[in-house]
Amino acid sequence: MDTVSPVGHSSEKLDAVEVGSNSSTEIDPEKVRKLRWKIDLHLLPLLALLYLMSFLDRVNIGNAKIAGLEHALGLQPTQYNWALSIFFIGYIIAEIPSNIMLKKVGPRIWISIVMLAWGTIMMCMAAVTNPAGLLAARFFLGFAESGLFPGTVYLISLWYTRGEQALRNGLFFSTATAAGAFGGLLAYGIMQMEGVGGLHGWQWIFILEGLPTVLLVAVTWFKLPNFPDTAPFLTPEERDLAVRRLQVDAGPAVETEFSWKQFRMVFTDYKVYFHMIMYILSASPLYSLSLFMPSIVNGFQFSPLVTQAMTVPAYAIACVSTILVAFSSDRCRERGFHFAIPILLGCLGYVLLIVTRHSSITARYISLVITAVGIFSSVPPMLSWFTSNIGGHTKRGVATALIISFGNAGGIISGQMYRADDAPLYVRGHTTAAVMMFLCAILILIFKYLLIKENKRRDNLTPEEYAKEASGEELCDNHPDFRYIS
């Protein structure tokens, strides 16, 4: 096997690459396709369903607000905004420890535990009677939910080659948009349960949207696989093939044991900080739109019931576009432009929301759809960019948690972006989001240029320079044979 750039293959070339020291035969492309399909069927539907439940439980407070939460608890506008933001404080605190626990005890056990915790907290939110109780519940909901998203992104990176991750991240993340659409429909129906059992409609939203998460714990416990080399649904031959093809794709960055050296490497890698900043600049508008979509649509002068239903089309269109962008990103084996173009589209959407604020409802709604399509479509290539380019299991796991936890600080910001005194047009909120996305697009293009430049530098190393950079242990993606996906 060519050892100059073993990770530079496209996924199609990888299917037929010779394994070298691991085997005297080539990897059979047909066997790889069957293996991928088998992994997809066992892993993706469950992960997608879990994230749908997670995102639904995270953002349904926006639907509960329209259903009367504010009035029932006597919430002041600033208290409601902090109820949104405090979720992400708990989320950020727990993310890195959670990913370390996931590595130590395994995804099946750890994700089952966090699911039981957040589903129970979600249902208990129906019992809050004052703003303090809501704030406490949202904090612990974020603390519990922190184990799923970064853990899932990390898990996908351990099952799929770098050229396969964007589509899988897209399929799994597209459930976030499905959660928005499904949440609006569900809230529309649940709001009509007002008074049933002596409970308000907003209380039934929390109960009925938290219950499925608790029930899914049993499925997760028995069905969620841990890692390719121990997966019970694979035959010994398939497990060997799954591990070997990932080793070929990773090239020199195949370290799998927990390592404190790799842990420290995360904090000295400039690429991690680039991803952190790009994540927070894109996550802030994403979370603000998810949390305030019902309020923004309500500003179009719809009734509360119609508002819940009218959030659905925007999310549904964004769901389809998210999958299409993810598919294109993997097919082209490209991340930067697939991240930047949707970001700029979302920026345009926010500008249109400002420009059309006094126009017809149709024009304003189309602007909202453009915004949603841009924001949500940018996520799969963004997630796959850092998981594809960070080598070593420990470094990737810690970096993933660090990047996502810092990015989720955007959730704290997002809870403050749309203020009550800015309703119903929310010009300041839209302006803030547009500026953040424009800055993000600039950083993406700069970062893509730096990765291309580094790959070219490694291509042109002299034998002496190569030998010097290849010396040492646990180099991960710093090994001169590693090539970044730009």
C-alpha positions as CSV (number, residue, x, y, z in Angstrom):
1,M,0.0,0.0,0.0
2,D,1.2,3.5,-0.8
3,T,2.3,5.0,2.5
4,V,2.9,8.6,1.4
5,S,-0.7,9.7,1.9
6,P,-2.9,6.8,3.1
7,V,-5.7,9.0,4.1
8,G,-5.9,10.9,0.8
9,H,-8.1,8.3,-0.8
10,S,-11.7,9.0,-1.7
11,S,-14.2,6.6,-0.1
12,E,-14.5,4.8,-3.4
13,K,-10.8,4.3,-3.7
14,L,-10.7,3.2,0.0
15,D,-13.1,0.4,-0.8
16,A,-10.5,-1.3,-2.9
17,V,-7.2,-0.2,-1.2
18,E,-4.8,-2.9,-0.3
19,V,-4.6,-3.4,3.5
20,G,-0.8,-4.0,3.5
21,S,0.5,-5.5,6.7
22,N,-3.0,-6.4,7.9
23,S,-3.8,-8.7,5.1
24,S,-2.4,-10.1,1.9
25,T,-5.6,-9.4,0.1
26,E,-7.5,-6.3,-1.0
27,I,-10.6,-5.1,0.8
28,D,-13.5,-6.3,-1.4
29,P,-15.6,-3.3,-2.4
30,E,-18.8,-5.4,-2.4
31,K,-18.1,-6.5,1.2
32,V,-17.5,-2.9,2.2
33,R,-20.8,-1.8,0.7
34,K,-22.7,-4.6,2.5
35,L,-20.9,-3.8,5.8
36,R,-21.7,-0.1,5.5
37,W,-25.4,-0.8,4.8
38,K,-25.5,-3.2,7.8
39,I,-23.9,-0.6,10.1
40,D,-26.2,2.1,8.8
41,L,-29.3,0.0,9.6
42,H,-28.2,-0.8,13.1
43,L,-26.7,2.6,14.1
44,L,-28.3,5.5,12.3
45,P,-32.1,5.0,12.9
46,L,-31.5,4.7,16.6
47,L,-29.1,7.6,16.8
48,A,-31.5,9.8,14.7
49,L,-34.5,8.9,16.9
50,L,-32.5,9.7,20.1
51,Y,-31.4,13.1,18.8
52,L,-35.0,13.8,17.6
53,M,-36.1,13.2,21.2
54,S,-33.2,15.3,22.6
55,F,-33.8,18.3,20.3
56,L,-37.5,18.1,20.8
57,D,-37.1,18.2,24.6
58,R,-34.6,21.0,24.3
59,V,-36.6,23.4,22.2
60,N,-40.2,22.6,23.2
61,I,-40.1,25.4,25.7
62,G,-40.8,27.7,22.7
63,N,-44.0,25.8,22.0
64,A,-44.9,25.8,25.7
65,K,-44.5,29.6,25.8
66,I,-47.1,29.9,23.0
67,A,-49.3,27.5,25.0
68,G,-49.4,29.7,28.1
69,L,-46.2,28.9,30.1
70,E,-45.3,32.5,30.7
71,H,-48.7,33.4,32.1
72,A,-49.1,30.3,34.2
73,L,-45.7,30.8,36.0
74,G,-45.7,34.6,36.0
75,L,-42.5,34.7,33.9
76,Q,-41.0,38.1,33.2
77,P,-39.4,38.4,29.7
78,T,-35.9,38.4,31.1
79,Q,-36.7,35.3,33.2
80,Y,-37.9,33.5,30.1
81,N,-34.7,34.4,28.2
82,W,-32.6,33.1,31.1
83,A,-34.6,29.9,31.1
84,L,-33.4,29.4,27.6
85,S,-29.8,30.3,28.3
86,I,-29.3,28.4,31.5
87,F,-29.9,25.1,29.7
88,F,-26.6,25.6,27.9
89,I,-24.7,26.4,31.0
90,G,-25.5,23.0,32.4
91,Y,-24.8,21.5,28.9
92,I,-21.3,23.1,28.7
93,I,-20.2,22.1,32.2
94,A,-20.9,18.4,31.6
95,E,-19.8,17.9,27.9
96,I,-16.1,17.0,28.3
97,P,-16.6,14.8,31.4
98,S,-19.4,13.1,29.5
99,N,-17.4,12.3,26.5
100,I,-14.6,10.9,28.7
101,M,-17.2,8.7,30.5
102,L,-18.6,7.6,27.2
103,K,-15.1,6.4,26.2
104,K,-14.6,4.6,29.5
105,V,-17.9,2.9,30.1
106,G,-19.1,2.6,26.5
107,P,-21.8,4.4,24.5
108,R,-24.6,1.9,25.2
109,I,-24.4,2.3,29.0
110,W,-23.6,6.0,29.1
111,I,-26.2,7.1,26.6
112,S,-28.9,5.0,28.3
113,I,-28.1,6.7,31.6
114,V,-28.3,10.2,30.3
115,M,-31.5,9.5,28.4
116,L,-33.2,8.3,31.5
117,A,-32.0,11.4,33.3
118,W,-33.1,14.0,30.8
119,G,-36.5,12.2,30.0
120,T,-37.4,12.2,33.7
121,I,-36.4,15.9,34.1
122,M,-38.4,16.8,31.0
123,M,-41.6,15.2,32.5
124,C,-41.0,16.8,35.9
125,M,-40.9,20.2,34.3
126,A,-44.7,19.9,34.1
127,A,-44.7,20.3,37.9
128,V,-42.9,23.6,38.1
129,T,-44.9,26.4,39.7
130,N,-42.6,29.4,39.6
131,P,-39.7,30.9,37.6
132,A,-37.0,29.5,39.9
133,G,-38.3,26.0,39.4
134,L,-38.2,26.4,35.7
135,L,-34.6,27.7,35.8
136,A,-33.4,24.8,37.9
137,A,-35.2,22.3,35.7
138,R,-33.7,23.7,32.5
139,F,-30.2,23.8,34.0
140,F,-30.3,20.1,34.9
141,L,-32.0,19.2,31.6
142,G,-28.9,20.7,29.9
143,F,-26.6,18.9,32.2
144,A,-28.2,15.5,31.4
145,E,-28.6,16.1,27.6
146,S,-24.9,17.0,27.2
147,G,-24.1,13.3,26.9
148,L,-25.9,12.7,23.7
149,F,-24.9,15.1,20.9
150,P,-21.1,15.2,21.3
151,G,-21.1,11.5,22.1
152,T,-23.1,10.7,18.9
153,V,-20.8,12.8,16.7
154,Y,-17.8,11.1,18.3
155,L,-19.4,7.7,17.9
156,I,-20.0,8.2,14.2
157,S,-16.4,9.2,13.7
158,L,-15.4,5.8,15.2
159,W,-17.7,3.8,12.8
160,Y,-17.3,5.5,9.5
161,T,-14.4,6.7,7.3
162,R,-13.8,10.4,6.9
163,G,-15.4,10.5,3.5
164,E,-18.6,8.9,4.9
165,Q,-19.2,11.0,8.0
166,A,-20.9,14.1,6.6
167,L,-23.9,12.2,5.2
168,R,-24.3,10.2,8.4
169,N,-24.0,13.3,10.5
170,G,-26.6,14.9,8.1
171,L,-29.0,12.0,8.4
172,F,-28.7,12.1,12.2
173,F,-28.8,15.9,12.5
174,S,-31.7,16.3,10.1
175,T,-33.9,15.0,12.9
176,A,-33.3,18.3,14.6
177,T,-35.3,19.9,11.8
178,A,-37.7,17.0,11.9
179,A,-38.1,17.7,15.7
180,G,-39.0,21.3,14.9
181,A,-41.6,20.2,12.4
182,F,-42.9,17.4,14.5
183,G,-42.8,19.6,17.6
184,G,-45.0,22.2,16.0
185,L,-47.5,19.5,14.9
186,L,-47.4,17.8,18.3
187,A,-47.8,21.1,20.2
188,Y,-50.8,22.0,17.9
189,G,-52.5,18.8,19.1
190,I,-51.4,18.9,22.7
191,M,-52.5,22.5,23.2
192,Q,-56.1,21.2,22.7
193,M,-55.7,19.1,25.8
194,E,-56.0,22.2,27.9
195,G,-57.7,21.3,31.2
196,V,-57.5,17.5,30.7
197,G,-56.6,15.9,34.0
198,G,-56.6,19.4,35.5
199,L,-53.4,20.2,33.6
200,H,-52.6,23.1,31.2
201,G,-51.6,22.4,27.6
202,W,-48.0,23.5,28.3
203,Q,-47.8,20.9,31.1
204,W,-49.0,18.1,28.7
205,I,-46.3,19.3,26.2
206,F,-43.6,18.5,28.7
207,I,-45.1,15.2,29.8
208,L,-45.9,13.8,26.5
209,E,-42.7,14.9,24.8
210,G,-40.5,13.5,27.7
211,L,-42.2,10.2,28.1
212,P,-40.9,8.6,24.8
213,T,-37.3,9.4,25.8
214,V,-37.8,7.3,29.0
215,L,-39.4,4.5,27.1
216,L,-36.6,4.4,24.6
217,V,-34.0,3.7,27.3
218,A,-34.7,0.0,27.1
219,V,-34.2,0.0,23.3
220,T,-30.9,1.8,23.6
221,W,-29.7,-0.5,26.4
222,F,-30.1,-3.6,24.3
223,K,-29.6,-2.3,20.7
224,L,-27.0,0.5,20.7
225,P,-23.6,-0.9,19.7
226,N,-20.4,0.3,21.3
227,F,-17.4,0.1,18.9
228,P,-16.7,-1.8,15.7
229,D,-14.4,-4.3,17.2
230,T,-17.0,-5.5,19.8
231,A,-20.2,-5.0,17.9
232,P,-22.4,-8.1,18.5
233,F,-24.5,-7.6,15.3
234,L,-21.3,-8.1,13.1
235,T,-19.7,-11.4,12.4
236,P,-16.0,-11.8,13.3
237,E,-15.0,-11.3,9.7
238,E,-17.2,-8.1,9.5
239,R,-15.7,-6.8,12.7
240,D,-12.2,-7.3,11.2
241,L,-13.2,-5.6,8.0
242,A,-14.8,-2.7,9.9
243,V,-11.6,-2.1,11.9
244,R,-9.2,-2.5,8.9
245,R,-10.9,-0.1,6.6
246,L,-10.9,2.6,9.4
247,Q,-7.2,2.0,10.0
248,V,-6.5,2.5,6.3
249,D,-8.5,5.7,6.2
250,A,-6.9,7.0,9.4
251,G,-3.4,6.3,8.1
252,P,-0.9,7.1,10.9
253,A,-3.6,8.5,13.3
254,V,-4.8,5.2,14.7
255,E,-4.1,5.6,18.4
256,T,-7.1,4.0,20.3
257,E,-6.1,3.9,24.0
258,F,-6.8,6.7,26.4
259,S,-3.9,9.0,26.5
260,W,-3.1,12.1,28.6
261,K,-0.6,13.2,26.0
262,Q,-3.4,13.4,23.4
263,F,-5.6,15.1,26.0
264,R,-3.0,17.9,26.3
265,M,-2.5,18.1,22.5
266,V,-6.1,19.3,22.1
267,F,-5.3,22.5,23.9
268,T,-2.2,23.3,21.8
269,D,-3.8,22.7,18.4
270,Y,-4.7,25.9,16.6
271,K,-7.2,24.0,14.4
272,V,-9.3,23.2,17.5
273,Y,-9.7,26.9,18.3
274,F,-10.7,27.7,14.7
275,H,-13.4,25.1,15.0
276,M,-14.5,26.4,18.3
277,I,-15.0,30.0,17.0
278,M,-16.7,28.8,13.8
279,Y,-19.0,26.6,15.9
280,I,-20.1,29.3,18.3
281,L,-20.7,31.8,15.4
282,S,-22.9,29.3,13.6
283,A,-24.6,27.7,16.7
284,S,-25.8,31.0,18.2
285,P,-28.1,31.7,15.2
286,L,-29.1,28.1,15.0
287,Y,-30.3,27.8,18.6
288,S,-31.9,31.2,18.6
289,L,-33.9,30.3,15.5
290,S,-34.9,26.9,17.0
291,L,-35.9,28.5,20.3
292,F,-37.7,31.5,18.9
293,M,-39.2,30.1,15.7
294,P,-42.7,30.0,17.2
295,S,-42.3,33.6,18.5
296,I,-41.0,34.8,15.1
297,V,-43.9,33.1,13.3
298,N,-46.3,34.4,15.9
299,G,-45.1,37.9,14.9
300,F,-46.7,37.3,11.5
301,Q,-50.0,37.8,13.3
302,F,-51.2,34.2,13.3
303,S,-53.2,32.8,16.2
304,P,-51.4,30.6,18.8
305,L,-52.7,27.4,17.2
306,V,-51.9,28.4,13.6
307,T,-48.5,29.6,14.8
308,Q,-47.6,26.0,16.0
309,A,-48.7,24.6,12.6
310,M,-46.9,27.2,10.5
311,T,-43.5,26.3,12.0
312,V,-43.7,22.9,10.2
313,P,-43.1,23.8,6.5
314,A,-39.9,25.8,7.3
315,Y,-38.5,22.9,9.3
316,A,-39.5,20.3,6.7
317,I,-37.8,22.1,3.8
318,A,-34.7,22.6,6.0
319,C,-34.7,18.9,6.8
320,V,-34.5,17.9,3.1
321,S,-31.8,20.5,2.3
322,T,-29.7,19.3,5.2
323,I,-29.6,15.8,3.9
324,L,-28.8,17.0,0.3
325,V,-25.9,19.2,1.5
326,A,-24.5,16.4,3.6
327,F,-24.7,14.0,0.7
328,S,-22.9,16.4,-1.6
329,S,-20.2,17.1,1.0
330,D,-19.3,13.4,1.2
331,R,-19.6,12.8,-2.5
332,C,-17.2,15.7,-3.2
333,R,-15.1,14.9,-0.1
334,E,-15.2,18.6,0.6
335,R,-16.2,20.5,3.8
336,G,-15.3,24.2,3.6
337,F,-17.5,25.4,0.8
338,H,-20.3,23.1,1.9
339,F,-20.1,24.9,5.3
340,A,-19.6,28.4,4.0
341,I,-22.3,28.5,1.3
342,P,-25.2,27.5,3.6
343,I,-23.9,30.0,6.2
344,L,-24.0,32.8,3.7
345,L,-27.5,31.7,2.6
346,G,-28.7,31.9,6.2
347,C,-27.1,35.3,6.5
348,L,-29.0,36.4,3.4
349,G,-32.2,35.0,5.0
350,Y,-31.7,37.2,8.1
351,V,-31.1,40.2,5.9
352,L,-34.4,39.5,4.0
353,L,-36.3,39.1,7.3
354,I,-35.2,42.6,8.2
355,V,-35.8,44.1,4.7
356,T,-39.3,42.4,4.4
357,R,-40.4,43.2,7.9
358,H,-43.2,45.5,6.7
359,S,-44.0,43.4,3.6
360,S,-46.5,40.7,3.1
361,I,-46.7,37.6,5.3
362,T,-45.7,35.5,2.3
363,A,-42.5,37.4,1.7
364,R,-41.6,37.3,5.4
365,Y,-42.3,33.6,5.6
366,I,-40.2,32.8,2.5
367,S,-37.3,34.8,4.1
368,L,-37.7,32.6,7.2
369,V,-37.6,29.4,5.2
370,I,-34.4,30.6,3.5
371,T,-32.9,31.4,6.9
372,A,-33.8,27.9,8.2
373,V,-32.4,26.1,5.1
374,G,-29.1,27.9,5.4
375,I,-28.6,27.5,9.1
376,F,-29.5,23.8,9.4
377,S,-27.8,22.7,6.2
378,S,-24.5,24.1,7.4
379,V,-24.3,21.7,10.4
380,P,-23.3,18.3,8.8
381,P,-20.2,19.5,7.0
382,M,-19.3,21.6,10.0
383,L,-19.5,18.6,12.4
384,S,-17.7,16.2,10.0
385,W,-14.9,18.7,9.4
386,F,-13.4,18.5,12.8
387,T,-14.1,14.8,13.4
388,S,-12.5,14.0,10.0
389,N,-9.3,16.1,10.7
390,I,-8.5,15.2,14.3
391,G,-6.6,11.9,14.7
392,G,-6.3,9.7,17.8
393,H,-9.3,8.5,19.7
394,T,-8.6,10.4,22.9
395,K,-7.7,13.6,21.0
396,R,-10.8,13.4,18.8
397,G,-13.1,12.6,21.7
398,V,-11.8,15.4,23.9
399,A,-11.6,17.9,21.0
400,T,-15.1,17.0,19.9
401,A,-16.5,17.7,23.4
402,L,-14.4,20.9,23.7
403,I,-15.5,22.3,20.4
404,I,-19.2,21.4,20.9
405,S,-19.2,22.7,24.5
406,F,-17.7,26.0,23.5
407,G,-20.0,26.2,20.5
408,N,-22.9,25.6,22.8
409,A,-22.0,28.7,24.7
410,G,-23.8,30.1,21.6
411,G,-26.9,28.6,23.2
412,I,-26.4,31.0,26.2
413,I,-26.1,33.9,23.7
414,S,-29.0,32.7,21.7
415,G,-31.4,32.9,24.6
416,Q,-30.6,36.6,24.8
417,M,-30.7,37.5,21.1
418,Y,-34.5,37.9,20.8
419,R,-35.8,40.2,23.5
420,A,-39.4,41.0,24.4
421,D,-38.9,44.7,23.7
422,D,-37.8,43.9,20.1
423,A,-41.0,41.9,19.3
424,P,-42.6,41.2,17.0
425,L,-40.2,42.2,14.2
426,Y,-37.0,41.3,16.1
427,V,-34.7,43.5,14.0
428,R,-31.9,43.5,16.6
429,G,-32.0,39.7,16.9
430,H,-31.9,39.2,13.1
431,T,-29.1,41.7,12.7
432,T,-27.0,40.0,15.4
433,A,-27.5,36.6,13.8
434,A,-26.6,37.9,10.3
435,V,-23.4,39.5,11.5
436,M,-22.3,36.4,13.3
437,M,-22.9,34.2,10.2
438,F,-21.0,36.6,7.9
439,L,-18.0,36.5,10.2
440,C,-18.3,32.7,10.4
441,A,-18.2,32.5,6.6
442,I,-15.0,34.6,6.4
443,L,-13.3,32.3,9.0
444,I,-14.3,29.2,7.1
445,L,-12.6,30.4,4.0
446,I,-9.5,31.4,5.8
447,F,-9.3,28.0,7.6
448,K,-9.9,26.1,4.3
449,Y,-6.9,28.0,2.8
450,L,-4.7,27.1,5.8
451,L,-5.5,23.4,5.5
452,I,-4.8,23.4,1.8
453,K,-1.5,25.1,2.4
454,E,-0.5,22.6,5.1
455,N,-1.3,19.6,2.9
456,K,0.9,21.1,0.2
457,R,3.7,21.7,2.7
458,R,3.6,18.0,3.7
459,D,3.5,16.9,0.1
460,N,6.8,18.8,-0.5
461,L,8.8,17.7,2.6
462,T,12.4,16.6,2.0
463,P,13.3,13.1,3.3
464,E,15.1,14.8,6.2
465,E,12.2,17.0,7.1
466,Y,9.8,14.0,6.8
467,A,12.0,11.8,9.1
468,K,12.1,14.6,11.7
469,E,8.4,15.2,11.7
470,A,7.5,11.5,11.7
471,S,9.7,10.8,14.7
472,G,8.0,10.4,18.1
473,E,4.9,8.6,19.4
474,E,1.2,9.5,19.3
475,L,1.6,12.2,16.6
476,C,-2.1,11.8,15.6
477,D,-3.0,14.2,12.8
478,N,0.5,15.9,13.2
479,H,2.1,13.0,11.4
480,P,3.4,14.1,8.0
481,D,1.5,11.3,6.3
482,F,-1.8,12.7,7.5
483,R,-3.8,14.8,5.0
484,Y,-6.5,17.2,6.0
485,I,-9.9,17.3,4.3
486,S,-10.5,20.9,3.4
